[in-house]
Amino acid sequence: MWHELKVALRRLGRQPLHLAAGVLAIGLGIGVNVAMFSLGQSMLFKPLELRQMGELEIFQTLRRDGGVGLYEVSPADWRDYRDQLKSFAGLAYGDGWNAAFSRDGEAEQVAGARVSVNWAEVLGMQILLGRSFRPGEDEAGKHRVMLLSEGVWTRRYGRDPRIVGRKVVVNR
């Protein structure tokens, strides 16, 4: 093995362009790898910055048909929990989903959630612009209101404060 390594190093020494290309390729590979890991780390594993995070609990349900895994609580179950549980300071509902978000002819796939009207209040989230939900806006037929994340507001609207009250199209 040492003999092969010596021969390879001699050949690379005679052809410095190949050596430089190899070193550059390895350096770029390591750099891209570190950058992607850092991006993924910050996006996927960075903890939420919510007040009293240690007191946050997530409810999930088991399937009655014997299916394996945990599933999100249905809105009907959530209403039952909300009406019956007295040992929590607040109880909010959230159901994650992906949506095609479009405005001015440009579409973008975003991660969103259908949430109860008290979502922001229970999680201690600060509304930067506009208002939170009003009572009843999480009921069928009255759910045509949305909160934009700061990321979508910045990326799609350049932090334009006139976004409040504008119409957007979600999933057509």
N, C-alpha and C positions, 0 to 999 in steps of 0.2 A: 504494500500500500504506500509506503514512504517513497518507493521508487517512482510510482505513478504521479505522486504529488510533486516530486522534484522535476520530473519531465514536464508536467503541466505548468509549473512556475517558470521554467526556462522558456517554454514556448510563449507564455504571456509576456515575459521580459523582452523577447525579440519583437513582439507585436504590441506596442504600448497602446495603440488605438483600441484593440480588442480588450485589453486590460481596463482602459478607461470606460469603455462601453459597459463592461460587466460590473464594474464598481458603481457606475451611475445607475444601472438597472436595479442593482441590489439596494442602493440608497433610496431610489424612488419608491421601490416596493415597500421598504420599511417605513418611509415617510407617509405614504398613502395609507398603509395599514394602521399606523398610529393615529392619523387624522380621522379615519373612519371609526376606529374604536372610541376615540374621544367624543366624536359626534354621537355615536350610538349610546355611549355611557351617559352623556348629559341628557339625551332625549328619552331614553328608556328607563334608566335606573336612578335618575335624580329624584329625591323624595319631593313630594308635594309640599309647598310652603303654606301650610294651613295652621291656623292657631289651634292649640290643644290637640295636636296630631295624635298624641298618645291615647286620647279618649275616643278616637274615631273607630267605629265598628262597621263591618260590611256584612250584610245578610245575604245569604244565598240559600237555595232550596235543593232538596234531593228529588229525583223523579220517582213517582209511584210505580211506574212500570218496570222498575229495576234497572233502568239505564245508569251507566256509570258516570260519575262526575257531578259537579255542582252547577246550578243554573241560576240565572237572575230571578229575583222575586218579581212576580207579576204585579201590575198596578192594583189589581183587586186585593191581592195579599198585602201589599203595602198599605192600602187604606185600612185593612183590618188591623195590622200592626200599629199603625198610627193611632187608631181609635182605642186600642186596648192596652198598649204599653205605656206605663207611667214612670218607668225608671230611667228614661233618657231625657236629656235636656232638649233634644230635637230629633226628628226623624225625617229624612229626605229620601226621595226616590230618584234613581238615575238608571237609564237603560242605554248603554253605548250602541252606536251604529255608525256606519260610514255613509256619507251623503255626497251627492254631486252638487256642489255649490256653484251657482253661476250668476254673473252680473255683467252687463254690457257685452254679452256674447261670449265671454270667456268662462270656461268651466274648470273647476278644480275639485279633486277628490279630497274631502276633509273628514277627520274623525269627529263625531259629534255625540250628543246624548240627548235623549228625551228626559226631562227632569221635572220634579215637582216644583211648585211655585216658591217654596222655601229653600231651595237648593243652595243658593248663594249665602243666605242667612245662616243656615245650619253649618256650612263649611267655613264660615267666617271670611268669605271672599269679598274683596273690595271691587265695587263697580266703578270703573274709571270714568265712564261717560254714559249718560242716559239713566235708565232705571232698571231695577230688578223686575221680576214678574209680579203681576197683581193677582189677588185671589181669584180663582176660577179660570185663569188662563192656561191651566194644564188639563182642562176638560175638553172632551171631543167637540170639535167645531169652533172652539175658542182658542185653539193652540197655534195661531198664526203669528207668534211672537218669538224672537230669538235673541240670545245674547251671543255676541261674537267674542272669541278669545282675543287676547291682546295680539297674538301672533297673526291671526287672520286680519284683524283691523290694521296692523302695521303693513303686512305683506300685500294685501289686496287694495287697501284704501289709503295708504300712506299716512295713517293716523289722522285722517280728516275728521274733524269734530262734527261736520255736517252729515255724517253717516246716520245719525239717529233719525228714525222715522222713514228712511228709504226702504224700498222694496227690493228683495233679492229672491231668486228662484232656487229652491232646494228640491232635488229629485223631480224636476219638471213641475 
